[in-house]
Amino acid sequence: MQGNPAMECSFVISGKTFDFRASDTNIWYKGTFSLREDTTPKQYIAVIGECAFPQYVGKTSMAIYQMKDGTLTITGNEPGNPAAPTAFDTPEAARMELKKP
């Protein structure tokens, strides 16, 4: 994750649901998602169903994603922000780089 590149996390997708957990047990999100593959970059739209931050429950998080060289990169804005990030290195967005174990 941006800001702490050594932080371990898991990101499990099953159907249209996701479960994200950081090594910091106070950071976790569960919900549903949809993909927009007709945009450049492609978009990942998550609806937060449960999380450690009550103010985000029920909100939508807009993100962009790419799969390159076996790494999934997702950059997302804070839940409730209706816009998707414009680039993978957008400073105010959270960025994750995930590799399959």
N, CA, C and O atoms as a printed pandas DataFrame, in Angstrom:
     atom_number atom_name residue_name chain_id  residue_number  x_coord  y_coord  z_coord
0              1         N          MET        A               1    0.837   -1.170    0.000
1              2        CA          MET        A               1    0.000    0.000    0.000
2              3         C          MET        A               1    0.885    1.237    0.000
3              4         O          MET        A               1    1.961    1.229    0.599
4              5         N          GLN        A               2    0.454    2.274   -0.650
5              6        CA          GLN        A               2    1.215    3.507   -0.712
6              7         C          GLN        A               2    1.431    4.040    0.698
7              8         O          GLN        A               2    0.514    3.986    1.518
8              9         N          GLY        A               3    2.589    4.540    0.993
9             10        CA          GLY        A               3    2.894    5.071    2.309
10            11         C          GLY        A               3    3.575    4.047    3.197
11            12         O          GLY        A               3    4.291    4.419    4.127
12            13         N          ASN        A               4    3.369    2.777    2.932
13            14        CA          ASN        A               4    3.998    1.719    3.708
14            15         C          ASN        A               4    4.207    0.528    2.776
15            16         O          ASN        A               4    3.442   -0.435    2.828
16            17         N          PRO        A               5    5.234    0.580    1.923
17            18        CA          PRO        A               5    5.410   -0.470    0.917
18            19         C          PRO        A               5    5.670   -1.851    1.506
19            20         O          PRO        A               5    5.517   -2.850    0.803
20            21         N          ALA        A               6    6.059   -1.934    2.771
21            22        CA          ALA        A               6    6.344   -3.232    3.369
22            23         C          ALA        A               6    5.107   -3.880    3.987
23            24         O          ALA        A               6    5.177   -5.025    4.433
24            25         N          MET        A               7    3.985   -3.179    4.021
25            26        CA          MET        A               7    2.781   -3.714    4.648
26            27         C          MET        A               7    2.245   -4.895    3.839
27            28         O          MET        A               7    2.034   -4.792    2.630
28            29         N          GLU        A               8    2.034   -6.000    4.518
29            30        CA          GLU        A               8    1.453   -7.179    3.890
30            31         C          GLU        A               8   -0.066   -7.054    3.912
31            32         O          GLU        A               8   -0.635   -6.439    4.814
32            33         N          CYS        A               9   -0.710   -7.636    2.920
33            34        CA          CYS        A               9   -2.160   -7.624    2.892
34            35         C          CYS        A               9   -2.659   -8.813    2.092
35            36         O          CYS        A               9   -1.901   -9.462    1.370
36            37         N          SER        A              10   -3.957   -9.088    2.235
37            38        CA          SER        A              10   -4.587  -10.094    1.389
38            39         C          SER        A              10   -5.797   -9.450    0.739
39            40         O          SER        A              10   -6.466   -8.603    1.330
40            41         N          PHE        A              11   -6.063   -9.867   -0.480
41            42        CA          PHE        A              11   -7.177   -9.340   -1.261
42            43         C          PHE        A              11   -7.807  -10.542   -1.943
43            44         O          PHE        A              11   -7.273  -11.054   -2.927
44            45         N          VAL        A              12   -8.942  -10.993   -1.424
45            46        CA          VAL        A              12   -9.595  -12.194   -1.929
46            47         C          VAL        A              12  -10.848  -11.793   -2.680
47            48         O          VAL        A              12  -11.689  -11.054   -2.167
48            49         N          ILE        A              13  -10.963  -12.291   -3.907
49            50        CA          ILE        A              13  -12.136  -12.046   -4.736
50            51         C          ILE        A              13  -12.849  -13.371   -4.942
51            52         O          ILE        A              13  -12.226  -14.377   -5.280
52            53         N          SER        A              14  -14.162  -13.365   -4.734
53            54        CA          SER        A              14  -14.986  -14.543   -4.962
54            55         C          SER        A              14  -16.265  -14.074   -5.639
55            56         O          SER        A              14  -17.098  -13.416   -5.016
56            57         N          GLY        A              15  -16.418  -14.411   -6.904
57            58        CA          GLY        A              15  -17.570  -13.912   -7.658
58            59         C          GLY        A              15  -17.500  -12.410   -7.761
59            60         O          GLY        A              15  -16.566  -11.868   -8.352
60            61         N          LYS        A              16  -18.478  -11.730   -7.191
61            62        CA          LYS        A              16  -18.513  -10.262   -7.201
62            63         C          LYS        A              16  -18.312   -9.672   -5.808
63            64         O          LYS        A              16  -18.695   -8.532   -5.545
64            65         N          THR        A              17  -17.698  -10.471   -4.908
65            66        CA          THR        A              17  -17.408   -9.965   -3.564
66            67         C          THR        A              17  -15.904   -9.891   -3.362
67            68         O          THR        A              17  -15.143  -10.604   -4.016
68            69         N          PHE        A              18  -15.483   -9.020   -2.449
69            70        CA          PHE        A              18  -14.070   -8.899   -2.116
70            71         C          PHE        A              18  -13.907   -8.860   -0.606
71            72         O          PHE        A              18  -14.823   -8.492    0.130
72            73         N          ASP        A              19  -12.719   -9.250   -0.162
73            74        CA          ASP        A              19  -12.342   -9.210    1.250
74            75         C          ASP        A              19  -10.890   -8.751    1.293
75            76         O          ASP        A              19   -9.989   -9.491    0.899
76            77         N          PHE        A              20  -10.666   -7.535    1.769
77            78        CA          PHE        A              20   -9.324   -6.975    1.872
78            79         C          PHE        A              20   -8.936   -6.914    3.337
79            80         O          PHE        A              20   -9.705   -6.426    4.165
80            81         N          ARG        A              21   -7.753   -7.404    3.660
81            82        CA          ARG        A              21   -7.235   -7.353    5.030
82            83         C          ARG        A              21   -5.759   -6.962    4.985
83            84         O          ARG        A              21   -4.961   -7.569    4.271
84            85         N          ALA        A              22   -5.418   -5.943    5.759
85            86        CA          ALA        A              22   -4.020   -5.519    5.881
86            87         C          ALA        A              22   -3.396   -6.230    7.080
87            88         O          ALA        A              22   -4.104   -6.762    7.934
88            89         N          SER        A              23   -2.071   -6.234    7.135
89            90        CA          SER        A              23   -1.403   -6.831    8.290
90            91         C          SER        A              23   -1.748   -6.071    9.565
91            92         O          SER        A              23   -1.723   -6.647   10.652
92            93         N          ASP        A              24   -2.068   -4.794    9.448
93            94        CA          ASP        A              24   -2.604   -4.014   10.564
94            95         C          ASP        A              24   -4.071   -4.438   10.685
95            96         O          ASP        A              24   -4.881   -4.100    9.822
96            97         N          THR        A              25   -4.417   -5.163   11.732
97            98        CA          THR        A              25   -5.759   -5.741   11.859
98            99         C          THR        A              25   -6.864   -4.698   11.972
99           100         O          THR        A              25   -8.044   -5.049   11.945
100          101         N          ASN        A              26   -6.508   -3.434   12.096
101          102        CA          ASN        A              26   -7.504   -2.364   12.129
102          103         C          ASN        A              26   -7.891   -1.890   10.738
103          104         O          ASN        A              26   -8.735   -1.005   10.604
104          105         N          ILE        A              27   -7.290   -2.461    9.701
105          106        CA          ILE        A              27   -7.586   -2.061    8.324
106          107         C          ILE        A              27   -8.129   -3.269    7.583
107          108         O          ILE        A              27   -7.384   -4.187    7.238
108          109         N          TRP        A              28   -9.452   -3.262    7.338
109          110        CA          TRP        A              28  -10.083   -4.336    6.580
110          111         C          TRP        A              28  -11.382   -3.821    5.948
111          112         O          TRP        A              28  -12.051   -2.940    6.488
112          113         N          TYR        A              29  -11.713   -4.393    4.799
113          114        CA          TYR        A              29  -12.918   -4.014    4.059
114          115         C          TYR        A              29  -13.526   -5.272    3.434
115          116         O          TYR        A              29  -12.804   -6.161    2.983
116          117         N          LYS        A              30  -14.852   -5.338    3.414
117          118        CA          LYS        A              30  -15.580   -6.379    2.702
118          119         C          LYS        A              30  -16.691   -5.697    1.917
119          120         O          LYS        A              30  -17.239   -4.683    2.350
120          121         N          GLY        A              31  -17.017   -6.261    0.765
121          122        CA          GLY        A              31  -18.109   -5.680   -0.001
122          123         C          GLY        A              31  -18.275   -6.345   -1.345
123          124         O          GLY        A              31  -17.824   -7.469   -1.566
124          125         N          THR        A              32  -18.927   -5.633   -2.234
125          126        CA          THR        A              32  -19.155   -6.112   -3.591
126          127         C          THR        A              32  -18.449   -5.166   -4.559
127          128         O          THR        A              32  -18.103   -4.038   -4.208
128          129         N          PHE        A              33  -18.246   -5.643   -5.768
129          130        CA          PHE        A              33  -17.564   -4.803   -6.751
130          131         C          PHE        A              33  -18.084   -5.080   -8.160
131          132         O          PHE        A              33  -18.707   -6.107   -8.430
132          133         N          SER        A              34  -17.809   -4.140   -9.031
133          134        CA          SER        A              34  -18.043   -4.322  -10.463
134          135         C          SER        A              34  -16.831   -3.750  -11.188
135          136         O          SER        A              34  -16.079   -2.948  -10.635
136          137         N          LEU        A              35  -16.658   -4.171  -12.423
137          138        CA          LEU        A              35  -15.530   -3.718  -13.239
138          139         C          LEU        A              35  -16.048   -2.958  -14.444
139          140         O          LEU        A              35  -17.092   -3.290  -15.005
140          141         N          ARG        A              36  -15.309   -1.939  -14.832
141          142        CA          ARG        A              36  -15.563   -1.242  -16.104
142          143         C          ARG        A              36  -14.315   -1.440  -16.946
143          144         O          ARG        A              36  -13.297   -0.777  -16.750
144          145         N          GLU        A              37  -14.418   -2.360  -17.879
145          146        CA          GLU        A              37  -13.275   -2.667  -18.725
146          147         C          GLU        A              37  -13.265   -1.837  -20.004
147          148         O          GLU        A              37  -12.348   -1.949  -20.817
148          149         N          ASP        A              38  -14.298   -0.998  -20.177
149          150        CA          ASP        A              38  -14.393   -0.167  -21.374
150          151         C          ASP        A              38  -13.774    1.214  -21.163
151          152         O          ASP        A              38  -13.925    2.095  -22.009
152          153         N          THR        A              39  -13.080    1.407  -20.042
153          154        CA          THR        A              39  -12.427    2.684  -19.764
154          155         C          THR        A              39  -10.915    2.493  -19.810
155          156         O          THR        A              39  -10.414    1.373  -19.714
156          157         N          THR        A              40  -10.202    3.597  -19.955
157          158        CA          THR        A              40   -8.746    3.566  -19.927
158          159         C          THR        A              40   -8.271    4.591  -18.924
159          160         O          THR        A              40   -8.449    5.788  -19.149
160          161         N          PRO        A              41   -7.664    4.162  -17.811
161          162        CA          PRO        A              41   -7.474    2.771  -17.410
162          163         C          PRO        A              41   -8.797    2.135  -16.963
163          164         O          PRO        A              41   -9.795    2.821  -16.742
164          165         N          LYS        A              42   -8.770    0.816  -16.839
165          166        CA          LYS        A              42   -9.950    0.076  -16.406
166          167         C          LYS        A              42  -10.308    0.486  -14.977
167          168         O          LYS        A              42   -9.442    0.874  -14.194
168          169         N          GLN        A              43  -11.620    0.390  -14.648
169          170        CA          GLN        A              43  -12.073    0.828  -13.332
170          171         C          GLN        A              43  -12.598   -0.337  -12.500
171          172         O          GLN        A              43  -13.203   -1.276  -13.017
172          173         N          TYR        A              44  -12.350   -0.247  -11.202
173          174        CA          TYR        A              44  -12.839   -1.173  -10.183
174          175         C          TYR        A              44  -13.723   -0.336   -9.265
175          176         O          TYR        A              44  -13.259    0.629   -8.657
176          177         N          ILE        A              45  -14.994   -0.707   -9.165
177          178        CA          ILE        A              45  -15.953    0.055   -8.373
178          179         C          ILE        A              45  -16.398   -0.821   -7.211
179          180         O          ILE        A              45  -17.075   -1.829   -7.413
180          181         N          ALA        A              46  -16.024   -0.443   -6.006
181          182        CA          ALA        A              46  -16.314   -1.236   -4.812
182          183         C          ALA        A              46  -17.378   -0.554   -3.962
183          184         O          ALA        A              46  -17.338    0.659   -3.757
184          185         N          VAL        A              47  -18.329   -1.341   -3.470
185          186        CA          VAL        A              47  -19.311   -0.849   -2.506
186          187         C          VAL        A              47  -18.956   -1.504   -1.175
187          188         O          VAL        A              47  -18.958   -2.729   -1.054
188          189         N          ILE        A              48  -18.653   -0.680   -0.186
189          190        CA          ILE        A              48  -18.205   -1.167    1.114
190          191         C          ILE        A              48  -19.419   -1.677    1.903
191          192         O          ILE        A              48  -20.345   -0.920    2.195
192          193         N          GLY        A              49  -19.398   -2.961    2.240
193          194        CA          GLY        A              49  -20.476   -3.556    3.028
194          195         C          GLY        A              49  -20.154   -3.585    4.511
195          196         O          GLY        A              49  -21.020   -3.356    5.356
196          197         N          GLU        A              50  -18.896   -3.871    4.812
197          198        CA          GLU        A              50  -18.415   -3.918    6.192
198          199         C          GLU        A              50  -16.982   -3.421    6.185
199          200         O          GLU        A              50  -16.248   -3.630    5.220
200          201         N          CYS        A              51  -16.586   -2.761    7.266
201          202        CA          CYS        A              51  -15.187   -2.360    7.406
202          203         C          CYS        A              51  -14.938   -1.835    8.808
203          204         O          CYS        A              51  -15.866   -1.672    9.600
204          205         N          ALA        A              52  -13.686   -1.577    9.098
205          206        CA          ALA        A              52  -13.288   -1.082   10.409
206          207         C          ALA        A              52  -13.636    0.391   10.602
207          208         O          ALA        A              52  -13.518    0.913   11.711
208          209         N          PHE        A              53  -14.060    1.060    9.544
209          210        CA          PHE        A              53  -14.357    2.491    9.588
210          211         C          PHE        A              53  -15.845    2.694    9.290
211          212         O          PHE        A              53  -16.232    2.717    8.121
212          213         N          PRO        A              54  -16.689    2.842   10.317
213          214        CA          PRO        A              54  -18.141    2.910   10.118
214          215         C          PRO        A              54  -18.595    3.980    9.119
215          216         O          PRO        A              54  -19.616    3.807    8.454
216          217         N          GLN        A              55  -17.859    5.066    9.008
217          218        CA          GLN        A              55  -18.256    6.139    8.097
218          219         C          GLN        A              55  -18.183    5.717    6.627
219          220         O          GLN        A              55  -18.747    6.397    5.770
220          221         N          TYR        A              56  -17.497    4.604    6.317
221          222        CA          TYR        A              56  -17.373    4.142    4.934
222          223         C          TYR        A              56  -18.408    3.086    4.542
223          224         O          TYR        A              56  -18.588    2.817    3.355
224          225         N          VAL        A              57  -19.085    2.487    5.515
225          226        CA          VAL        A              57  -20.057    1.432    5.219
226          227         C          VAL        A              57  -21.177    2.005    4.346
227          228         O          VAL        A              57  -21.772    3.033    4.668
228          229         N          GLY        A              58  -21.448    1.312    3.232
229          230        CA          GLY        A              58  -22.470    1.749    2.286
230          231         C          GLY        A              58  -21.967    2.700    1.220
231          232         O          GLY        A              58  -22.707    3.034    0.294
232          233         N          LYS        A              59  -20.725    3.142    1.329
233          234        CA          LYS        A              59  -20.167    4.082    0.350
234          235         C          LYS        A              59  -19.466    3.339   -0.778
235          236         O          LYS        A              59  -19.086    2.177   -0.637
236          237         N          THR        A              60  -19.305    4.027   -1.889
237          238        CA          THR        A              60  -18.631    3.485   -3.064
238          239         C          THR        A              60  -17.216    4.033   -3.139
239          240         O          THR        A              60  -16.979    5.217   -2.896
240          241         N          SER        A              61  -16.282    3.157   -3.477
241          242        CA          SER        A              61  -14.898    3.561   -3.683
242          243         C          SER        A              61  -14.556    3.341   -5.152
243          244         O          SER        A              61  -14.659    2.225   -5.661
244          245         N          MET        A              62  -14.154    4.394   -5.817
245          246        CA          MET        A              62  -13.781    4.325   -7.228
246          247         C          MET        A              62  -12.275    4.112   -7.341
247          248         O          MET        A              62  -11.487    4.805   -6.698
248          249         N          ALA        A              63  -11.894    3.151   -8.163
249          250        CA          ALA        A              63  -10.477    2.831   -8.332
250          251         C          ALA        A              63  -10.181    2.519   -9.789
251          252         O          ALA        A              63  -11.085    2.248  -10.580
252          253         N          ILE        A              64   -8.915    2.562  -10.125
253          254        CA          ILE        A              64   -8.442    2.096  -11.430
254          255         C          ILE        A              64   -7.540    0.901  -11.179
255          256         O          ILE        A              64   -6.967    0.757  -10.099
256          257         N          TYR        A              65   -7.419    0.042  -12.191
257          258        CA          TYR        A              65   -6.580   -1.142  -12.012
258          259         C          TYR        A              65   -5.910   -1.530  -13.310
259          260         O          TYR        A              65   -6.348   -1.173  -14.404
260          261         N          GLN        A              66   -4.827   -2.278  -13.149
261          262        CA          GLN        A              66   -4.137   -2.858  -14.297
262          263         C          GLN        A              66   -3.452   -4.142  -13.855
263          264         O          GLN        A              66   -3.030   -4.276  -12.706
264          265         N          MET        A              67   -3.349   -5.070  -14.774
265          266        CA          MET        A              67   -2.626   -6.319  -14.540
266          267         C          MET        A              67   -1.436   -6.284  -15.481
267          268         O          MET        A              67   -1.598   -6.206  -16.699
268          269         N          LYS        A              68   -0.225   -6.344  -14.904
269          270        CA          LYS        A              68    0.977   -6.252  -15.723
270          271         C          LYS        A              68    2.067   -7.111  -15.091
271          272         O          LYS        A              68    2.362   -6.972  -13.904
272          273         N          ASP        A              69    2.653   -7.982  -15.871
273          274        CA          ASP        A              69    3.751   -8.840  -15.424
274          275         C          ASP        A              69    3.416   -9.593  -14.135
275          276         O          ASP        A              69    4.265   -9.727  -13.254
276          277         N          GLY        A              70    2.182  -10.084  -14.026
277          278        CA          GLY        A              70    1.777  -10.863  -12.868
278          279         C          GLY        A              70    1.456  -10.061  -11.624
279          280         O          GLY        A              70    1.252  -10.635  -10.554
280          281         N          THR        A              71    1.408   -8.730  -11.746
281          282        CA          THR        A              71    1.093   -7.866  -10.609
282          283         C          THR        A              71   -0.194   -7.106  -10.889
283          284         O          THR        A              71   -0.345   -6.482  -11.939
284          285         N          LEU        A              72   -1.118   -7.167   -9.936
285          286        CA          LEU        A              72   -2.351   -6.385  -10.002
286          287         C          LEU        A              72   -2.109   -5.091   -9.242
287          288         O          LEU        A              72   -1.803   -5.115   -8.050
288          289         N          THR        A              73   -2.245   -3.965   -9.925
289          290        CA          THR        A              73   -2.105   -2.653   -9.300
290          291         C          THR        A              73   -3.480   -2.011   -9.245
291          292         O          THR        A              73   -4.167   -1.899  -10.260
292          293         N          ILE        A              74   -3.874   -1.591   -8.046
293          294        CA          ILE        A              74   -5.148   -0.907   -7.855
294          295         C          ILE        A              74   -4.863    0.405   -7.137
295          296         O          ILE        A              74   -4.182    0.425   -6.112
296          297         N          THR        A              75   -5.384    1.494   -7.678
297          298        CA          THR        A              75   -5.281    2.803   -7.049
298          299         C          THR        A              75   -6.690    3.327   -6.865
299          300         O          THR        A              75   -7.437    3.483   -7.832
300          301         N          GLY        A              76   -7.057    3.602   -5.602
301          302        CA          GLY        A              76   -8.428    4.001   -5.316
302          303         C          GLY        A              76   -8.543    5.238   -4.464
303          304         O          GLY        A              76   -7.685    5.538   -3.633
304          305         N          ASN        A              77   -9.638    5.955   -4.697
305          306        CA          ASN        A              77   -9.936    7.129   -3.888
306          307         C          ASN        A              77  -10.693    6.727   -2.631
307          308         O          ASN        A              77  -11.226    5.621   -2.543
308          309         N          GLU        A              78  -10.735    7.621   -1.673
309          310        CA          GLU        A              78  -11.447    7.393   -0.423
310          311         C          GLU        A              78  -12.913    7.075   -0.715
311          312         O          GLU        A              78  -13.518    7.712   -1.577
312          313         N          PRO        A              79  -13.492    6.103   -0.012
313          314        CA          PRO        A              79  -14.909    5.812   -0.212
314          315         C          PRO        A              79  -15.761    7.072   -0.054
315          316         O          PRO        A              79  -15.571    7.857    0.875
316          317         N          GLY        A              80  -16.699    7.246   -0.978
317          318        CA          GLY        A              80  -17.556    8.433   -0.988
318          319         C          GLY        A              80  -17.150    9.448   -2.037
319          320         O          GLY        A              80  -17.966   10.278   -2.436
320          321         N          ASN        A              81  -15.899    9.402   -2.496
321          322        CA          ASN        A              81  -15.443   10.287   -3.571
322          323         C          ASN        A              81  -15.977    9.715   -4.880
323          324         O          ASN        A              81  -15.634    8.584   -5.225
324          325         N          PRO        A              82  -16.810   10.456   -5.629
325          326        CA          PRO        A              82  -17.446    9.897   -6.821
326          327         C          PRO        A              82  -16.529    9.746   -8.040
327          328         O          PRO        A              82  -16.938    9.164   -9.045
328          329         N          ALA        A              83  -15.313   10.255   -7.966
329          330        CA          ALA        A              83  -14.399   10.206   -9.110
330          331         C          ALA        A              83  -13.376    9.088   -8.947
331          332         O          ALA        A              83  -12.955    8.768   -7.835
332          333         N          ALA        A              84  -12.990    8.508  -10.065
333          334        CA          ALA        A              84  -11.884    7.542  -10.066
334          335         C          ALA        A              84  -10.580    8.319  -10.171
335          336         O          ALA        A              84  -10.554    9.401  -10.758
336          337         N          PRO        A              85   -9.490    7.783   -9.608
337          338        CA          PRO        A              85   -8.188    8.441   -9.779
338          339         C          PRO        A              85   -7.862    8.560  -11.270
339          340         O          PRO        A              85   -8.323    7.757  -12.081
340          341         N          THR        A              86   -7.082    9.545  -11.611
341          342        CA          THR        A              86   -6.732    9.742  -13.014
342          343         C          THR        A              86   -5.447    9.020  -13.405
343          344         O          THR        A              86   -5.182    8.818  -14.590
344          345         N          ALA        A              87   -4.640    8.626  -12.401
345          346        CA          ALA        A              87   -3.374    7.948  -12.681
346          347         C          ALA        A              87   -3.027    7.028  -11.511
347          348         O          ALA        A              87   -3.535    7.201  -10.403
348          349         N          PHE        A              88   -2.165    6.059  -11.764
349          350        CA          PHE        A              88   -1.781    5.100  -10.724
350          351         C          PHE        A              88   -0.912    5.719   -9.639
351          352         O          PHE        A              88   -0.791    5.158   -8.549
352          353         N          ASP        A              89   -0.305    6.872   -9.923
353          354        CA          ASP        A              89    0.540    7.532   -8.933
354          355         C          ASP        A              89   -0.109    8.783   -8.351
355          356         O          ASP        A              89    0.592    9.664   -7.854
356          357         N          THR        A              90   -1.446    8.875   -8.404
357          358        CA          THR        A              90   -2.163   10.011   -7.836
358          359         C          THR        A              90   -1.846   10.099   -6.342
359          360         O          THR        A              90   -2.115    9.150   -5.606
360          361         N          PRO        A              91   -1.278   11.223   -5.875
361          362        CA          PRO        A              91   -0.794   11.311   -4.493
362          363         C          PRO        A              91   -1.864   11.109   -3.417
363          364         O          PRO        A              91   -1.569   10.514   -2.380
364          365         N          GLU        A              92   -3.076   11.578   -3.624
365          366        CA          GLU        A              92   -4.093   11.488   -2.572
366          367         C          GLU        A              92   -4.844   10.152   -2.583
367          368         O          GLU        A              92   -5.723    9.940   -1.747
368          369         N          ALA        A              93   -4.524    9.269   -3.494
369          370        CA          ALA        A              93   -5.191    7.963   -3.588
370          371         C          ALA        A              93   -4.334    6.870   -2.939
371          372         O          ALA        A              93   -3.116    7.001   -2.822
372          373         N          ALA        A              94   -4.998    5.799   -2.523
373          374        CA          ALA        A              94   -4.298    4.628   -1.970
374          375         C          ALA        A              94   -3.927    3.708   -3.124
375          376         O          ALA        A              94   -4.728    3.487   -4.033
376          377         N          ARG        A              95   -2.711    3.174   -3.084
377          378        CA          ARG        A              95   -2.229    2.298   -4.159
378          379         C          ARG        A              95   -1.787    0.981   -3.557
379          380         O          ARG        A              95   -1.072    0.941   -2.556
380          381         N          MET        A              96   -2.230   -0.098   -4.190
381          382        CA          MET        A              96   -1.809   -1.444   -3.783
382          383         C          MET        A              96   -1.227   -2.156   -4.987
383          384         O          MET        A              96   -1.740   -2.040   -6.100
384          385         N          GLU        A              97   -0.160   -2.887   -4.757
385          386        CA          GLU        A              97    0.398   -3.771   -5.770
386          387         C          GLU        A              97    0.349   -5.169   -5.183
387          388         O          GLU        A              97    0.967   -5.443   -4.155
388          389         N          LEU        A              98   -0.384   -6.042   -5.836
389          390        CA          LEU        A              98   -0.641   -7.387   -5.311
390          391         C          LEU        A              98   -0.128   -8.437   -6.269
391          392         O          LEU        A              98   -0.319   -8.351   -7.482
392          393         N          LYS        A              99    0.529   -9.436   -5.694
393          394        CA          LYS        A              99    1.008  -10.580   -6.475
394          395         C          LYS        A              99    0.366  -11.835   -5.897
395          396         O          LYS        A              99    0.202  -11.961   -4.684
396          397         N          LYS        A             100    0.013  -12.745   -6.769
397          398        CA          LYS        A             100   -0.573  -13.994   -6.330
398          399         C          LYS        A             100    0.514  -14.822   -5.641
399          400         O          LYS        A             100    1.624  -14.947   -6.158
400          401         N          PRO        A             101    0.189  -15.392   -4.463
401          402        CA          PRO        A             101    1.212  -16.148   -3.725
402          403         C          PRO        A             101    1.630  -17.422   -4.453
403          404         O          PRO        A             101    2.480  -18.163   -3.961
